[in-house]
Amino acid sequence: MSDKQTIRALYEQTIPSVVSVYVTDRGDDRRRGGAGSGFVYDDEHVVTNQHVVGDSDYVELRFHDGEWRTGAVVGDDPYTDLAVVHVTDLPDDAVPLPVADANPDPGERVAAIGNPMGLDGTITVGYVSGTNRSNPTGTGFTIPETIQTDAAVNPGNSGGPLLTLDGTVVGVNRAKGGDNIGFAIAPTIVRRVVPVLVADGRFRPAYLNVRTIDVSPTVAEANRLEETTGVLVVDVGGDSGTTLRGCDRVVQVRGREVPTGGDVVVGVDGRTVRSTEELTSYLLTEADPGDTVEVTVRRDGVEFTDSVTLGERPVPGSRPRRGRGRRGPLTR
């Protein structure tokens, strides 16, 4: 099968399961609201971005054949920018798209399908350009393990699937980073967060309650560290319940102020921590609030392990969803 035939087959296979998501500000005038994309996750739910649905309890979904549905937002998470919409009576051909068990590798051929600029059913093709990126959100935290792609991702693609050529979801598109650079939420995070949103309406990320920076050569020099690995603890929250030590002074290194005096975290639960990305990824994908983790720390040239009980990240300016189990039936 030629490349052209493969892309066409992918489009025909998956387009019934990709939806345009509309959020209205007033009445049914869709021009006054926002628009994004989504995809069918299971027999009753569509996945999209949290920033697409915002504070709305209900959204309107348009399928490729022109059919409309009204969906109830039953869960969202601002930290991972994921949201789940409950839909009754999906179209017969709107089957769930499988989500990959593992993150893709750079160089893999992918396609983004969605509603960019209000243009329903648009497909763009490219490659996985990189993985393990940190993508900022409006919460003060970043999304780890983000997938980078050169498939065109534009406003309106948000929430739609990034697909391999066999129709497997390897990312939820969320942002354009520049020319030929788009970002998608990794499938490992989707598989971790979405089932919790379906069941509970809210995902509770584990929280170490410290602010860290990577140990770059400049940071290592300022702190007289022999290795440029791990993360420097800059601040420790007052209610963190940890014995980790933050920085207490700054020094000038080539005109730059660098915090010093804090612990350096180099491992967690036996896994090496080389960067804030790796620490954040572990806490988000492997740990839960209330878990006790073993943190390997270097302090004043001595390495030791400290037991730390994780807290829960505060919810930034959000309100709890009532959840599907506590909602009344949706009337269309």
C-alpha positions as CSV (number, residue, x, y, z in Angstrom):
1,M,0.0,0.0,0.0
2,S,1.4,3.4,-1.0
3,D,1.9,6.2,1.5
4,K,-1.0,8.1,0.1
5,Q,-3.3,5.1,0.4
6,T,-2.1,4.5,4.0
7,I,-2.9,8.1,5.0
8,R,-6.3,7.9,3.3
9,A,-7.1,4.6,5.0
10,L,-6.2,6.1,8.3
11,Y,-8.4,9.0,7.8
12,E,-11.4,6.9,6.7
13,Q,-10.8,4.6,9.6
14,T,-10.7,7.2,12.3
15,I,-12.6,10.3,11.2
16,P,-16.0,9.0,12.5
17,S,-14.4,8.9,16.0
18,V,-13.0,12.5,15.9
19,V,-15.4,15.3,17.0
20,S,-15.5,19.0,16.9
21,V,-16.1,20.5,20.4
22,Y,-18.0,23.8,20.7
23,V,-18.4,25.8,23.9
24,T,-21.0,28.6,23.8
25,D,-21.0,31.8,25.8
26,R,-24.7,32.5,25.4
27,G,-27.5,30.6,23.9
28,D,-26.6,28.6,20.8
29,D,-24.5,31.2,19.1
30,R,-21.4,29.1,18.5
31,R,-19.6,32.2,17.1
32,R,-19.4,33.6,20.7
33,G,-17.8,30.6,22.2
34,G,-14.7,28.5,21.8
35,A,-14.0,25.5,19.6
36,G,-11.7,22.6,19.8
37,S,-11.5,18.9,19.0
38,G,-11.9,15.6,20.8
39,F,-12.0,11.8,20.2
40,V,-14.2,8.9,21.3
41,Y,-12.5,7.2,24.3
42,D,-15.1,4.6,25.1
43,D,-18.8,3.8,24.5
44,E,-19.9,6.9,26.5
45,H,-17.0,9.3,26.7
46,V,-15.1,11.8,24.6
47,V,-11.7,13.1,25.6
48,T,-10.6,16.7,24.9
49,N,-8.5,19.4,26.6
50,Q,-9.4,21.1,29.8
51,H,-8.7,24.5,28.3
52,V,-11.2,23.7,25.6
53,V,-14.1,23.1,27.9
54,G,-13.1,25.7,30.5
55,D,-15.7,26.1,33.2
56,S,-18.6,24.8,31.1
57,D,-20.7,22.0,32.3
58,Y,-22.0,21.1,28.9
59,V,-20.5,21.3,25.3
60,E,-21.8,20.6,21.9
61,L,-20.2,17.9,19.7
62,R,-20.3,17.7,15.9
63,F,-19.4,14.4,14.3
64,H,-18.0,14.0,10.8
65,D,-21.4,13.1,9.3
66,G,-23.0,16.3,10.6
67,E,-24.7,14.8,13.6
68,W,-24.8,16.8,16.8
69,R,-24.8,15.7,20.4
70,T,-24.8,17.6,23.7
71,G,-22.2,16.3,26.2
72,A,-21.8,16.8,29.9
73,V,-18.4,17.6,31.2
74,V,-17.9,15.0,34.0
75,G,-14.2,15.5,34.8
76,D,-11.3,17.8,34.0
77,D,-7.7,18.3,35.2
78,P,-5.9,21.6,34.7
79,Y,-2.5,20.1,35.5
80,T,-2.6,17.7,32.6
81,D,-5.0,19.8,30.5
82,L,-7.4,16.8,30.0
83,A,-11.2,16.7,30.2
84,V,-13.8,14.0,29.7
85,V,-17.3,14.6,28.2
86,H,-20.1,12.1,28.8
87,V,-22.2,11.5,25.7
88,T,-25.4,9.5,25.3
89,D,-26.2,7.7,22.0
90,L,-23.0,8.1,20.1
91,P,-23.3,7.6,16.3
92,D,-22.9,4.0,15.3
93,D,-19.6,4.5,13.5
94,A,-18.1,6.6,16.3
95,V,-16.1,3.7,17.8
96,P,-13.5,4.2,20.6
97,L,-9.9,4.9,19.4
98,P,-7.3,2.8,21.2
99,V,-4.7,4.7,23.3
100,A,-1.1,3.4,23.2
101,D,0.4,1.7,26.2
102,A,3.7,3.4,25.7
103,N,5.0,6.8,24.4
104,P,6.1,6.8,20.7
105,D,9.7,7.1,19.6
106,P,11.1,10.1,17.6
107,G,10.8,9.5,13.9
108,E,7.5,7.7,14.0
109,R,5.0,8.8,11.4
110,V,1.9,10.4,12.8
111,A,-1.2,12.3,11.8
112,A,-3.2,15.0,13.7
113,I,-7.0,15.1,13.0
114,G,-9.2,17.8,14.3
115,N,-11.0,21.1,13.9
116,P,-8.2,23.8,13.3
117,M,-9.6,27.3,12.7
118,G,-13.1,25.8,12.7
119,L,-12.3,23.6,9.7
120,D,-13.9,20.2,10.7
121,G,-12.2,17.0,9.7
122,T,-8.8,18.3,8.9
123,I,-5.8,15.9,8.8
124,T,-2.2,16.9,8.9
125,V,0.7,14.5,8.6
126,G,4.3,14.5,10.1
127,Y,6.6,12.8,12.4
128,V,7.2,12.5,16.2
129,S,10.0,15.1,16.4
130,G,10.8,14.6,20.1
131,T,9.6,13.2,23.4
132,N,10.0,13.9,27.1
133,R,9.3,17.6,26.6
134,S,7.9,19.7,29.4
135,N,4.9,21.8,28.2
136,P,3.8,24.7,30.4
137,T,0.2,25.2,31.6
138,G,-1.4,28.1,33.4
139,T,-1.1,26.3,36.8
140,G,2.5,27.0,37.5
141,F,3.4,23.4,36.7
142,T,4.4,21.8,33.5
143,I,3.1,18.6,31.7
144,P,5.9,16.1,31.5
145,E,6.6,13.6,28.8
146,T,4.9,15.8,26.2
147,I,5.2,14.6,22.6
148,Q,6.6,17.0,20.0
149,T,5.5,16.7,16.4
150,D,5.9,18.6,13.1
151,A,2.4,17.6,12.0
152,A,0.6,21.0,11.8
153,V,-1.3,21.7,15.1
154,N,-3.2,25.0,15.1
155,P,-5.9,26.6,17.3
156,G,-8.9,24.3,17.2
157,N,-6.8,21.1,17.0
158,S,-6.6,21.2,20.8
159,G,-8.1,18.0,22.3
160,G,-7.9,16.0,19.1
161,P,-5.9,12.9,18.6
162,L,-2.3,12.5,17.4
163,L,-2.4,9.1,15.7
164,T,0.0,6.5,14.4
165,L,-0.7,5.1,10.9
166,D,-2.6,2.1,12.4
167,G,-5.1,4.5,14.2
168,T,-3.6,4.3,17.7
169,V,-3.7,7.5,19.8
170,V,-0.2,8.5,20.8
171,G,-1.1,12.0,22.0
172,V,-3.8,14.5,22.7
173,N,-3.0,17.7,20.8
174,R,-2.9,20.8,22.9
175,A,-0.5,23.5,21.7
176,K,1.4,25.1,18.8
177,G,4.9,25.9,19.8
178,G,6.0,27.6,16.5
179,D,6.5,26.8,12.9
180,N,6.5,23.0,12.4
181,I,6.3,22.5,16.2
182,G,3.2,21.1,17.9
183,F,2.8,19.4,21.3
184,A,0.5,16.6,22.5
185,I,-0.1,15.1,25.9
186,A,1.5,11.7,26.1
187,P,-0.5,8.5,26.0
188,T,1.0,7.3,29.3
189,I,-0.5,10.4,31.0
190,V,-3.8,9.9,29.2
191,R,-4.1,6.3,30.4
192,R,-3.2,7.4,33.9
193,V,-5.6,10.4,34.2
194,V,-8.6,9.8,32.0
195,P,-10.0,6.7,33.8
196,V,-9.8,8.6,37.1
197,L,-11.7,11.6,35.6
198,V,-14.4,9.2,34.3
199,A,-14.8,7.6,37.7
200,D,-14.3,10.5,40.1
201,G,-14.4,13.7,38.1
202,R,-11.0,14.9,39.3
203,F,-7.5,13.7,39.2
204,R,-5.3,14.2,42.3
205,P,-1.6,14.6,41.4
206,A,0.9,13.7,44.1
207,Y,2.9,16.7,45.4
208,L,6.3,16.9,46.9
209,N,5.7,20.6,47.7
210,V,9.1,21.8,46.7
211,R,10.4,24.1,44.0
212,T,13.4,22.8,42.1
213,I,15.7,23.7,39.2
214,D,17.9,21.5,37.2
215,V,21.6,21.3,38.2
216,S,23.1,23.0,35.2
217,P,26.9,23.7,35.0
218,T,26.2,27.2,36.4
219,V,24.1,25.8,39.3
220,A,26.8,23.2,40.0
221,E,29.5,25.8,40.1
222,A,27.6,28.1,42.4
223,N,26.8,25.2,44.8
224,R,30.3,23.6,44.4
225,L,28.8,20.4,43.1
226,E,31.0,17.8,41.3
227,E,28.2,16.6,39.0
228,T,25.7,18.3,36.8
229,T,22.8,15.9,37.6
230,G,19.8,15.9,39.8
231,V,17.6,18.9,40.8
232,L,18.4,21.6,43.4
233,V,15.7,22.2,46.0
234,V,15.1,26.0,45.9
235,D,12.1,26.3,48.2
236,V,10.2,24.0,50.5
237,G,6.5,24.6,51.3
238,G,5.8,25.3,55.0
239,D,3.3,22.4,55.3
240,S,5.3,20.0,53.2
241,G,6.0,17.6,56.0
242,T,9.5,16.9,54.6
243,T,13.0,17.3,56.0
244,L,14.3,18.4,52.6
245,R,16.2,21.7,52.8
246,G,15.8,24.6,50.5
247,C,18.2,27.3,49.5
248,D,19.0,30.1,51.9
249,R,21.2,32.4,49.9
250,V,22.2,33.4,46.3
251,V,25.6,33.9,44.7
252,Q,26.6,35.7,41.5
253,V,28.0,33.5,38.8
254,R,29.0,35.4,35.6
255,G,26.4,38.1,36.4
256,R,23.6,35.6,37.2
257,E,22.1,35.2,40.6
258,V,22.0,31.5,41.5
259,P,20.3,30.0,44.6
260,T,22.6,27.9,46.8
261,G,22.5,25.9,50.0
262,G,19.7,23.5,49.2
263,D,19.5,19.8,48.9
264,V,20.0,18.1,45.6
265,V,17.5,15.3,44.8
266,V,19.2,12.6,42.7
267,G,16.7,9.7,43.0
268,V,13.2,8.7,44.0
269,D,12.2,5.1,44.9
270,G,15.3,3.7,43.4
271,R,15.0,5.6,40.1
272,T,17.6,8.1,39.0
273,V,16.5,11.7,38.9
274,R,18.5,13.7,36.4
275,S,16.1,16.6,35.9
276,T,12.9,18.2,37.1
277,E,11.2,16.6,34.1
278,E,12.0,13.2,35.4
279,L,10.9,14.0,39.0
280,T,7.6,15.5,37.8
281,S,7.0,12.6,35.5
282,Y,7.5,10.0,38.3
283,L,5.2,11.9,40.7
284,L,2.5,12.3,38.1
285,T,2.5,8.8,36.6
286,E,3.6,6.5,39.4
287,A,2.7,8.1,42.7
288,D,-0.4,9.1,44.6
289,P,-1.1,11.6,47.4
290,G,-0.4,9.9,50.7
291,D,2.3,7.6,49.3
292,T,5.6,7.5,51.1
293,V,8.5,7.7,48.7
294,E,12.2,7.2,49.3
295,V,14.1,10.3,48.1
296,T,17.8,10.1,47.5
297,V,19.4,13.4,48.5
298,R,22.9,14.9,48.4
299,R,23.6,17.5,51.2
300,D,26.9,19.0,52.0
301,G,28.7,16.3,50.0
302,V,26.9,13.4,51.8
303,E,24.3,11.2,50.1
304,F,21.4,9.8,52.1
305,T,17.8,8.6,51.7
306,D,14.8,10.3,53.2
307,S,11.3,9.0,53.5
308,V,8.8,11.6,52.4
309,T,5.0,11.4,52.5
310,L,3.5,13.0,49.4
311,G,0.7,15.5,49.6
312,E,-1.8,16.6,46.9
313,R,-1.4,19.5,44.6
314,P,-3.8,22.4,45.3
315,V,-6.5,22.8,42.7
316,P,-5.8,26.1,40.9
317,G,-8.9,28.2,40.7
318,S,-11.2,25.3,39.8
319,R,-14.4,24.0,41.1
320,P,-15.2,20.3,41.5
321,R,-17.2,18.6,38.8
322,R,-20.3,16.8,40.0
323,G,-19.2,13.8,38.1
324,R,-21.3,11.5,35.9
325,G,-22.6,9.4,38.8
326,R,-24.0,12.5,40.5
327,R,-25.5,14.2,37.4
328,G,-29.0,13.8,36.4
329,P,-29.7,12.3,32.9
330,L,-28.9,14.6,30.1
331,T,-31.9,15.9,28.2
332,R,-31.4,16.8,24.6
